[in-house]
């Protein structure tokens, strides 16, 4: 049977743990609100870009652009896939990192030509320990998603796509379904899909207004699609960060309850 001294020491240890978990809970709660505000502030701008792409495709259905090129001449066994994996920089967030890494590994095992683009220290250490080659490591702290970092990431990915280092690019990240649950996402970034931008519910007899696109629809598309990619990546970074904070918030709440 434990002595009174040992019991008191254990109680003090648990009380210290409770203080830490409560502090981490409050920090995660604050960071979560900040992340959601960031995304809400810029969402109208990127939504407008998406609608502009829809307008271009609607008014110029014959347009052929590299960002929509699926490269059908390349056989499946020779197609090179870029997989962007977004993880956290640290643990103590329940199963958040495990779920993302498991999903990434499943896709890598099924694709011998996959190239890894890693954001987040947990992912970088994991793939290095697994001896899996990393095509590019983005040494940004995932704790601070910014438009500048999203733009730098998008430039690297677009360059890899344009120079045919990869034929397709996918994002693996976590999004929040609701206040209690997160869900791992596997989304294609490039090439873009025309149906995703088609304007729905347009009356057949609706006259098509004239829109001038200078110097050409292709040139306009080439200017705005990179901004759309930036918005997509930024949204994924913020969603992943918000999901991480939510997962850590719930983990710290469970730890605090156990300590109590």
LUMTI-552962 format. One record per residue (C-alpha): residue in one letter; x, y, z. Coordinates in pm, whole numbers, padded with zeros to 5 digits, always signed. Layout:
N
AXYZ ...
This chain:
260
X+00000+00000+00000 X+00131+00347-00092 X+00240+00573+00193 X+00076+00908+00264 X+00386+01083+00127 X+00368+00890-00201 X-00003+00966-00238 X+00053+01338-00176 X+00338+01342-00432 X+00115+01173-00688 X-00168+01421-00620 X+00069+01715-00674 X+00193+01557-00998 X-00163+01517-01128 X-00249+01874-01026 X+00048+02000-01230 X-00067+01793-01527 X-00417+01938-01490 X-00279+02293-01504 X-00089+02210-01824 X-00382+02042-01997 X-00616+02328-01901 X-00368+02583-02041 X-00328+02386-02365 X-00707+02361-02393 X-00743+02741-02371 X-00461+02798-02623 X-00614+02553-02872 X-00956+02715-02830 X-00809+03059-02907 X-00610+02930-03206 X-00919+02757-03345 X-01121+03081-03343 X-00832+03265-03509 X-00800+03005-03786 X-01171+03012-03869 X-01166+03393-03887 X-00868+03383-04124 X-01053+03156-04364 X-01377+03353-04347 X-01194+03680-04420 X-01047+03565-04753 X-01317+03321-04869 X-01519+03583-05069 X-01213+03675-05276 X-01131+03318-05377 X-01497+03243-05433 X-01501+03529-05686 X-01198+03378-05863 X-01381+03046-05889 X-01685+03220-06041 X-01459+03402-06289 X-01315+03070-06408 X-01673+02946-06450 X-01755+03254-06661 X-01454+03196-06886 X-01546+02832-06946 X-01909+02932-07003 X-01825+03197-07263 X-01532+03012-07422 X-01627+02641-07417 X-01368+02567-07685 X-01077+02683-07469 X-00786+02441-07423 X-00555+02519-07135 X-00267+02323-06973 X-00431+02353-06629 X-00720+02139-06758 X-00501+01899-06958 X-00536+01543-06827 X-00250+01429-07053 X-00439+01128-07191 X-00138+01023-07400 X+00053+00914-07088 X-00029+00552-06990 X-00136+00489-06628 X+00184+00299-06539 X+00397+00599-06640 X+00191+00878-06486 X+00372+01066-06211 X+00158+01169-05915 X+00245+01447-05672 X+00096+01397-05326 X+00095+01695-05088 X+00063+01577-04725 X-00028+01828-04454 X+00042+01716-04097 X+00101+01895-03767 X+00436+02006-03625 X+00378+01830-03294 X+00167+01564-03128 X-00075+01568-02833 X-00366+01590-03078 X-00525+01248-03047 X-00529+01047-03372 X-00503+01358-03593 X-00158+01284-03740 X-00202+00907-03748 X-00511+00927-03970 X-00342+01156-04224 X-00022+00951-04241 X-00215+00626-04276 X-00415+00768-04569 X-00098+00902-04735 X+00081+00569-04699 X-00210+00382-04854 X-00193+00599-05168 X+00187+00581-05186 X+00183+00202-05167 X-00065+00187-05456 X+00135+00428-05674 X+00499+00347-05746 X+00543+00681-05926 X+00414+00895-05639 X+00621+01194-05531 X+00584+01332-05181 X+00549+01701-05100 X+00543+01736-04721 X+00416+02020-04500 X+00455+01969-04124 X+00733+01827-03906 X+00542+01515-03801 X+00503+01407-04164 X+00865+01486-04248 X+01001+01276-03959 X+00757+00993-04031 X+00849+00954-04399 X+01220+00986-04324 X+01195+00705-04067 X+01008+00495-04323 X+01290+00563-04575 X+01036+00706-04821 X+01187+00968-05058 X+01050+01321-05025 X+01046+01528-05346 X+01012+01858-05158 X+00988+01961-04794 X+00818+02290-04714 X+00994+02411-04401 X+00707+02627-04280 X+00555+02595-03938 X+00202+02470-03988 X+00107+02672-03681 X+00092+02991-03886 X-00090+02946-04221 X-00052+03259-04434 X-00133+03359-04790 X+00236+03423-04855 X+00327+03067-04762 X+00034+02929-04961 X+00159+03124-05263 X+00513+02987-05228 X+00380+02632-05199 X+00153+02677-05501 X+00439+02815-05713 X+00647+02504-05641 X+00358+02272-05726 X+00254+02458-06042 X+00615+02459-06163 X+00636+02081-06108 X+00313+02038-06306 X+00413+02271-06591 X+00756+02110-06632 X+00592+01764-06626 X+00776+01647-06317 X+00426+01537-06213 X+00114+01475-06421 X-00137+01501-06136 X-00127+01667-05793 X-00337+01566-05494 X-00381+01717-05148 X-00412+01509-04831 X-00527+01715-04535 X-00786+01721-04256 X-01106+01924-04265 X-01361+01984-03991 X-01699+01824-04053 X-01844+01979-03739 X-01735+02093-03393 X-01675+01734-03281 X-01527+01549-03579 X-01257+01591-03842 X-01221+01401-04168 X-00915+01322-04379 X-00948+01451-04737 X-00786+01328-05059 X-00853+01596-05321 X-00718+01653-05670 X-00551+01991-05715 X-00431+01960-06078 X-00537+01914-06350 X-00862+02101-06294 X-01197+01942-06386 X-01428+02142-06613 X-01750+02006-06452 X-01637+02147-06115 X-01664+02500-06260 X-01974+02468-06475 X-02253+02708-06377 X-02560+02507-06284 X-02930+02580-06338 X-02884+02817-06634 X-03203+02853-06846 X-03156+02725-07202 X-03297+03044-07357 X-03086+03280-07145 X-02893+03513-07380 X-02515+03503-07340 X-02374+03846-07263 X-02057+03956-07438 X-01745+03965-07221 X-01413+04088-07359 X-01109+03895-07235 X-00780+04060-07325 X-00550+03951-07475 X-00729+03612-07490 X-00936+03375-07273 X-00632+03146-07244 X-00414+03431-07118 X-00676+03538-06862 X-00712+03178-06745 X-00335+03151-06711 X-00336+03453-06478 X-00625+03365-06248 X-00586+02986-06209 X-00261+03022-06006 X-00453+03250-05767 X-00726+02986-05746 X-00461+02724-05657 X-00324+02960-05389 X-00674+02991-05241 X-00726+02615-05247 X-00395+02551-05070 X-00452+02829-04819 X-00796+02690-04741 X-00644+02343-04688 X-00373+02484-04460 X-00626+02670-04246 X-00866+02375-04238 X-00582+02144-04133 X-00467+02388-03865 X-00822+02432-03734 X-00871+02054-03730 X-00544+02007-03542 X-00647+02263-03280 X-00989+02100-03247 X-00833+01755-03206 X-00588+01886-02946 X-00869+02072-02768 X-01067+01749-02730 X-00755+01553-02629 X-00669+01808-02362 X-01030+01811-02238 X-01020+01432-02200 X-00682+01453-02023 X-00810+01726-01790 X-01118+01518-01707 X-00899+01218-01629 X-00670+01432-01413 X-00970+01567-01222 
